[in-house]
Amino acid sequence: MGKYKKYHSDVKVTYALKLQDELLPNKFTSQIPNSTTSYWKDNEKPERYVGSEFASNIQTNLNDTKVFLDPRVHFGKEVFIQMARFYITILNLIGKERVFASIVKNKNVIVQLLENLNHNFPFEKKILLLFLNISQHRYSMWLGVHAFACDKSLANTCFKKRPNQVALFEIEVLKKYMNKKSHQFWSIGAIWGKAVKDGAISMSSASWYKYSKKLGLSEARKPKKKSRKKGSLDVDRPNHTWHMDVSQYKTMDNVKFYIYTVVDNFSRKIVSHHLSRKLSAQIRVESLRKGILNEFNIEIKGQHLDLIVDGGSENNNHTVADFIKNCEISIQKKIALKDVTFSNSIVEGPYKIMKSYYFRKKEIYADGMQKELDFFINDYNNLKPCHKHKFFTPYEVHLKPDILESKPIISNCNEARLEANRNYCCKLLLPTN
């Protein structure tokens, strides 16, 4: 009687999964008794094992594996392995997220490529989608968009099939607002806020940025720098907390100026400003006094103001201390990052806007400095929507704080968009003979 053979467990599993023809050589399988292989096939019941509920998914993947291992697709298999190695190398060099972002950005190219594959191409489309990490659902959406592509639409999709997209008349509104001379020093977000407040458009700020970039009306936004935890405080009314500081600016004729400002925390309004060629505690006091006279009724007792400053000598001296001591209202001066944990970034914001947007592209000389500063203060306070308030200016919020609870009415714009897109006629744009 011959010695009983012990077969490796992997061989048994291969028969149980019916993969023996793909994974095992015929020379080996022909030597195994039929009774043995039949036993392996009949007695390996999925329900006997933990995880049997996943069997259907596993079986689907195994069926794909069978196809891949079939010797009749040997050539295609070798090509796929080479492609996979190449793809993995690209992922390692560039990064999976960046590669996929590029695929999404160029989805129309991907769809066109996959839909026009030669009939002799060795792989099915679903294998390529798996290879590119594109789900069937996502690809179906892309295919639908591609089927109704329209080069007249900035979204590259038929207006009638996707009526919620930005209409052509809104694009014209965008161009008008972006090209207005009065908006030349504004940020894109401020121009968008103004257009929404005027009831001219209903598109989101993200769409406004996207289409401005597509039309060449703005540059791509730079990646955000890692935020530093400056922090500040939020108050619930105007004239609760002010911030004050001094900034330097040198004109084209090499004259240095000092710009004194006082900024309200709640509204971001510049409540007082002063221009001088010298750094002076007395001027600092005068700018503070001007703000108090403009914003407070000094005949009313019991009024209080928190004042945040930095550690500069122009803000911390006997002259400033004496004014605060004898002021008609109660002022509590605090030094940023010393008496409080937050910085004085609130007052630094307008300086950054002034220099980056208003002064940078101009040739400013000493004799025109006051005019340029006054123009900036008026535009910043009264005309340009503040980033914090989206649609409203610092002046509007300072004068009427409750305005922040309201939002511009844009329903009419939405209805106009839907009507324009549903009634859009491609034939009107065709050339006539």
C-alpha positions, 0 to 999 in steps of 0.5 A, a space after each residue: 500500500 502506497 504512502 499517503 500523500 499530504 497536500 499543502 493547504 494552499 492546493 486544497 484552497 485552490 481546488 475549493 476556489 476552482 482556480 486549479 486550472 489557472 494556478 496549478 500546472 497540468 503535470 501536477 494536477 494530473 497526478 492527484 486522484 479524482 476522489 481527492 480533488 472531488 472531496 476538496 471541492 465538495 467539503 469546502 463550504 463557505 458558511 463554515 468560515 468566519 467572514 463568509 458574508 463577504 464571499 460574494 464580493 470575494 467571488 467577484 474579484 476572484 472571477 476577475 482574477 481568473 480572467 487575468 490569469 487565463 493563459 490566453 491573455 498572456 500578452 495582455 497580462 504582461 502589458 498590464 503588469 508593465 503598466 502597473 509598475 509604471 503607474 506605481 512608480 509615477 504615484 511614488 514620484 508625484 504622489 497619489 493625490 496629485 495624480 488623481 487631481 490631475 485626472 479629475 482636472 482633465 476628465 474630459 480627456 480621460 473620457 474621450 480616450 476611454 470611449 475611443 479605445 481600439 477594439 483590439 485593446 487588450 483590457 476592458 474599460 472597467 479594468 482601466 478605471 480600476 487602474 486609474 482609481 476611478 469609480 464606475 459612478 464617478 465615470 458615469 457622471 463624467 460620461 454624462 457631462 461629456 455627452 452634452 459638452 458645449 464649448 460655449 459654456 465655461 462649465 463645458 456642459 449643455 445649458 439646457 441639460 444643466 440649467 443650474 450652471 452659471 448663465 452667460 449673462 452672469 459671466 458678462 456681469 462678472 466681466 463688468 464688475 471685474 473690469 470696473 475702474 473703481 474696483 481696480 484695488 479691490 480683492 476678488 472676494 470684495 468684488 464678488 461681495 459687491 456684485 451679490 449685494 447689488 443683486 447682480 448675480 447669485 453665483 458662489 464665491 468659489 464659482 466667481 474665483 473659478 470663472 475669473 481665473 478661466 477668463 484670465 481676469 485674475 491669477 491663480 490663488 497661491 497656496 495658503 501658508 501654514 496659519 500661525 495662531 495669532 488669534 484675536 477677540 470677537 466683540 458684539 458691538 462697535 466701539 467696544 474694543 479699538 486697536 491702534 498702531 503706526 506703519 511706515 511708508 517711503 515714497 518714490 522721492 525717498 520721503 518716509 511717512 508714518 501712518 497712524 490709525 485706530 481700527 474698531 474691532 467689531 466693524 473693522 472701520 478705521 475710526 481715525 487716521 493721521 499722516 506725519 513725517 515723524 513718529 510722535 507720542 503727541 500725534 498718537 494721542 491726537 489720533 486717539 482723541 479724534 477717534 473718541 470725539 467722532 465716536 463717543 458723546 463725551 458728555 455721557 458718563 460711564 462709557 468704557 473702551 478697551 484699547 489694544 496696542 503693541 509694545 512700541 514706544 509711540 503707544 506706551 509713554 507718559 503722554 499717552 498714559 496722561 491722556 488716558 488718565 484724564 479722558 472723559 471715557 474710561 480707557 483700559 489699554 492692553 499690550 498685545 501678547 503681553 497683557 492679552 494672549 492675542 496679537 494686534 493683527 486687527 489693525 495690521 490688516 488695513 495696512 496690508 491691504 493699503 500697501 499690497 493693493 492700493 500703493 504697490 502699483 502706484 508711483 507715490 510722491 511726497 506731495 501726493 501722499 495725503 491724497 492717496 491715504 485719504 482715497 484709501 481710507 474712504 474706499 476701505 471704510 465706505 465702498 469696499 465690502 470687508 472680507 469679514 462681513 462678505 457683502 457689507 462695508 465697515 461703515 455700514 456695519 459700524 453704523 448699523 450692526 444688525 445689518 449682519 443678520 440680513 443677506 442679499 436677496 438672490 432668488 430673482 437671479 436664480 430664476 433668471 439663470 434657470 430661464 436663460 439656460 433653459 431657453 438657450 438656443 445654440 442655433 442663434 450662435 451659428 454663423 449665417 451664410 
